[in-house]
Amino acid sequence: MTAWTNAPAEPAQKADGEPRPPAPRRPVASVRGFLNNKWVLRGGAAVFVLAVWQYFLSEGRVDPTFAAPPTKVIASIPEVVTSELYLGALFSTLKLFFVGYAIAAVLGIVIGLLVARVKVLDLALTPYINGLYAAPLPALVPIITAILGYFLAAKLLIVVLLGIFPILINAHQGAKDADRTLLEVARSFKASELRTWGDVIIPGALPYLLVGLRLGAARALIGTVVAELYTSPEGLGYLILRYGSSFNMDAMLVVVLTLTTMGLLLSGGILLLDRRFAKWKVAD
């Protein structure tokens, strides 16, 4: 029978007592770690898109009347963002968005939790809620403006309609998925409905609520732009229409970049809340 022996371990010190220098890092492992860095990957993707965009515009493959290269867009940022027209439009958009989104968040959470807890409401309303969520709601804008006119109420309704359904559906699902064991314990100790909501249902639904708020923020921002495009000569949505109709494409893309940045900041802020309050997550 062949005897298997382990190779002797390499001593941590040299024969003369001096510590052995650490083994050099492998280049392959360093490159792999670099490529696995999410910021490197995201930055690389952005650079690639900008490079392709610049190439097609600079080579004349795309009519510059309908687009602007990244270098021209970046160069026009200071002029656009410091103009009174832009600043007034930005303030108008932020005001409309935050008011509409706040209404959508409150109504979506309250209605979603109530529908989940009241069986009659759940059976009666859930199919219609899912149907409205899948419906092309921007197509209702002409009907809304025909009924409410081109006033604040119409704009708020458009923002609320687009933002409420992700919040409502996630709140509903979070309440439906509440821990049955904890609900039985609360019922066994004759906890009041209010105490059950505060100690079991809402904490259990919190991860769903944060996901719904993040998705609802993106849709409410889209609703804000749609409302401004169709209902009033103000806001960043109107600026897109104005700059686009005059073929001022670099300024128009600065406005689009502003809206994109707003969406990223909103999503990132809600993700920070998720990490701050999501105590249910188990460390790997």
N, C-alpha and C positions, 0 to 999 in steps of 0.2 A: 504494500500500500504506500502510495506517495505521501510523504509528510509535507504539510503546508506550514510554512513559517512566515510570520510577519516581518517585513523589512524593518530594520532598526530605525527608530525615529531620529530625525536630525536634531542634534543638540541645539538648545537655545543659545548657548555660549560657545565661543571658540575655545580651543584647548588652553590658551593663555589667560582665560577668564574674561576676556572682553566680550561685550554683548554682540551678537550677530546682527548685522543690519537687516531691516525688514525687507521682505521680498518685494521687488518692484511690481507695480500694478500692471496687469495685462492691458495692452492697448485696445484689444477687442472689447474687453469689459468696460473700459472707459468710454469708447464710442457708443456701445450699447446703452449705457446709462445716459449719455448725452441725448441720444435719439429717443429715449423713453421719457424725457422731460416734457411735460405737457406744454410749458411755455415755449420751448424750442419748436415743438410741432405746430403750435398755433401761429407763432411768428413766421415760421417757414411757409405755412399755408397762405398767410396774408401776403408775404413777399412774392410768392409764386403767382397769386391772382393779380397783384398789382403789376408784376412784370409782364404777364400775358396781356393785360389790359393796355399797358403802355405800348407794347409791341404792335398790337393791332391798330391802335390809334396813330402811332407815329409813322407806320408804314403805309398809311392811307388805305388800309383794308376796310375801314369803317368811315362813313361820311362824318367829318367833324361837326357838321351842322346838327347832328343828332346825338353827339356824345362829346366828352372832353377827356383828355388824358389825365392820369393821376397827378402829374407834375403841375398841370394848369389848375386842377381843382385845389391842390394843396396851396399853391401860390395865391389863390383867390380867397382863402379862408379868412385872413385878417380883415380884408376889406368888407366881406359879407357880414361876418359876425359882429362887427363894430357899427354897422349901420343902424339907424333908428328903426327902419322898416323891419329888419330882422329881429331886433330886440323886442319890439312891440308884438311881433308875431309869436315869438318864443313865449313871452309872458301869457298871451292869450291861449296858446296851446296847453301850457302847463296848468293854467287855471281850469280850463275845460276838462282836461284829462283827470286831474286829481279830484275834482268834484264828482265827475261821472264815475270814476273808479271807486271812490269811497261809497257812493250809493250802491254800486253793483256788489261791492264786497259785503256790506251790511245785509242787503237783501238776499244775496246768494247764500250766505252762511245761515241766516235765520230760516229762510224757506227750506233750504236743503236739510237742515237738522229736523225741522218740524215734519217735513214729508217723510223722513226716515222713521220718526218715532210714532207718527199717527198712521195707523194701518189704512184707514179710509182714504186719507190724502195720498198715501203711497200707491194704492191701487188705482186711484182716479187720475193722478197727475204725472206719474213717472213716464208713461209712453209719450205724452205730449212734450215733456221736458226734453227727452232724448231726441224727439223729432225736431224741435226748434233748435237744438244745438247743432244738428246736422244740416239745417236749412241755410240757404244762402242769404243771410240777413241783410247784407248791403243792398240786395235787390228790393228791400222794403223801404229804402230811403225816399223814393218819389212819393210813396203812399204817406209816409210820416210827414214829409214837408207839405203835402197837399192838405193834411188834416191840421197840423200845428203851425204851418207857416215856416218862415226862415228866422225863427227866434231861438232863444236859449233853450226853451223846453224841447224843441225838436233835436237840437244838437245833443243835449244831455240824454234824451231817450235813445239816440243812436249809439252813444258810448255805452250806456247801461246795457242795452240789448246785446251788444257784442261781447261785453266783459262779464256778464253775470253767469252765463251757463257753465263755463268750466268751474267756477267757484261753487255754484249750486250743486252740480253733479258730484264733485269731489267731497263736499260737505255731506251730501246724502250718502255716498258710499262709505265715508268714514264712520258715520253714525250707525250704518247697517252692520259694519264689521267690528263693532264694539265687542270687547272680550265678554263672552257669554258667562264665563266663570265669575268674573267680577260683577256682572249684572245679577247673577244668582245670589252672590254674597250680599250685595246691597239690598236685594229683595228679602233675603233671610233676616237681615238686621232691621227690616222695615224702614229703610232710608227713604226720605221724601224724594219726590221726582226732581226737585231742584237740587238736592244733594247728589242724586244719581247723575244728573247732568254735569255738575261741577267736578265730581270725583272720578267718574268713569267715562261718560260719553265724550265730553269735549277733549280731555287729555288723550283718549284713544283716537279721536278724529283729527288731532292736531297735525300729523304728517300729511294727511289728505288735504287739510285746509291750506297748508303752505304750498303744496303743489297746485291746488286750484287757484290760489292767489297769484302765483307766478304765471300760470297760463292765462289767467284772466287779465293780468296787467298787459301782456302782449296784445291780446285781442282788444282791450280797451284803448290801447294806443293806436291800433289800426282803426278802430271806430272813431277816434278823435280826428284822424286825418281824413277819413271818409266824410265825416260831418262837416269839416271845414272846406272840403272840395266842393260839396254840393249845396251848402246852406248859407255861407257867409263869406264876405271878402276880407277875412282876417285869419291869422294863425299860420302855422307852418304849412299846412295843407294848401291854403290859398297861395302861399309863396311858391310852392311847387308848380301850381297851375300857372301862375303869373310868369315865372322865369321860363317855364317850358314853352309857353305860347310865344314868348319873345326870343326863343332859341338861345337863351343865356344858360347854356348847359352846365358850365362850371359852377355858377351860383346855385343852380337847381340841385346839383349833386352835393353841394355843401349842406343844403337843407336836408337832403336824404341822409347824409352822414350824421347830421345832428339827431335825427329821429332814430337812426340805428344805435347811436351812442346812448340815447335815452333808454332804449329797450334793453341794452346790455347792462346799464347801471341799475335799472329796476330789477332785472332778473338776478344780478349779482347781490343786490341788497336783500332780496327775499331769501336767497341761498344762505347769506350770512345769518339771517334770522333762523333759518332751518338748523344750522349748525349750533346756534346759541341755545335754542329751546328744545331741540329734538333729543330729549333724554332717553328716548326709547331705543336709540341706536346702540348696538353692541359693538364694542371695539373688536377689530379683527385680531 
